[in-house]
Amino acid sequence: IDKQMQDLSQKVTESLQWMKDTMARVKMNDRNKEPLLLTSTSVGDSNISILTQPIENSY
């Protein structure tokens, strides 16, 4: 169960990072960057979209 929770936590973190990056792009209206790629996975009764490419750190 700990491994499942860690995996789910990682997927949620990646999805939240994707949303953060998307909101930043909308605010900056940067059309020069390619859109992020998504895939869907099922976890229980929910479908979760996750990144299919590496996350860039914006720090």
C-alpha positions as CSV (number, residue, x, y, z in Angstrom):
1,I,0.0,0.0,0.0
2,D,2.9,2.4,0.7
3,K,4.2,1.9,-2.8
4,Q,0.8,2.5,-4.3
5,M,0.4,5.7,-2.2
6,Q,3.8,6.9,-3.3
7,D,3.0,6.2,-7.0
8,L,-0.3,8.0,-6.7
9,S,1.3,11.0,-4.9
10,Q,3.9,11.2,-7.7
11,K,1.2,11.2,-10.3
12,V,-0.8,13.9,-8.5
13,T,2.4,16.0,-8.1
14,E,3.1,15.7,-11.8
15,S,-0.5,16.7,-12.7
16,L,-0.4,19.7,-10.4
17,Q,2.9,20.8,-11.9
18,W,1.3,20.4,-15.4
19,M,-1.6,22.7,-14.3
20,K,0.8,25.2,-12.8
21,D,2.9,25.3,-16.1
22,T,-0.3,25.6,-18.1
23,M,-1.6,28.5,-16.0
24,A,1.7,30.2,-16.4
25,R,1.6,29.8,-20.2
26,V,-1.9,31.3,-20.3
27,K,-0.9,34.3,-18.2
28,M,2.2,34.9,-20.3
29,N,0.4,33.9,-23.5
30,D,3.6,32.2,-24.7
31,R,2.6,30.6,-28.0
32,N,6.2,29.7,-28.8
33,K,6.3,26.8,-26.4
34,E,4.8,23.5,-27.5
35,P,1.8,22.3,-25.5
36,L,2.4,19.7,-22.9
37,L,1.5,16.1,-23.8
38,L,-1.0,14.2,-21.6
39,T,-2.1,10.7,-21.1
40,S,-4.9,9.3,-18.9
41,T,-4.7,6.6,-16.3
42,S,-7.4,5.1,-14.2
43,V,-7.1,5.1,-10.4
44,G,-10.0,3.6,-8.7
45,D,-13.1,5.4,-10.0
46,S,-11.1,8.4,-11.2
47,N,-9.3,9.2,-14.5
48,I,-6.1,11.2,-13.9
49,S,-4.2,13.0,-16.6
50,I,-0.5,12.7,-16.3
51,L,2.5,14.1,-18.2
52,T,4.2,12.0,-20.8
53,Q,7.3,14.3,-21.0
54,P,9.8,15.5,-18.3
55,I,8.9,18.4,-16.1
56,E,11.0,21.5,-16.4
57,N,11.9,23.2,-13.1
58,S,10.9,26.8,-13.1
59,Y,12.7,27.7,-9.9
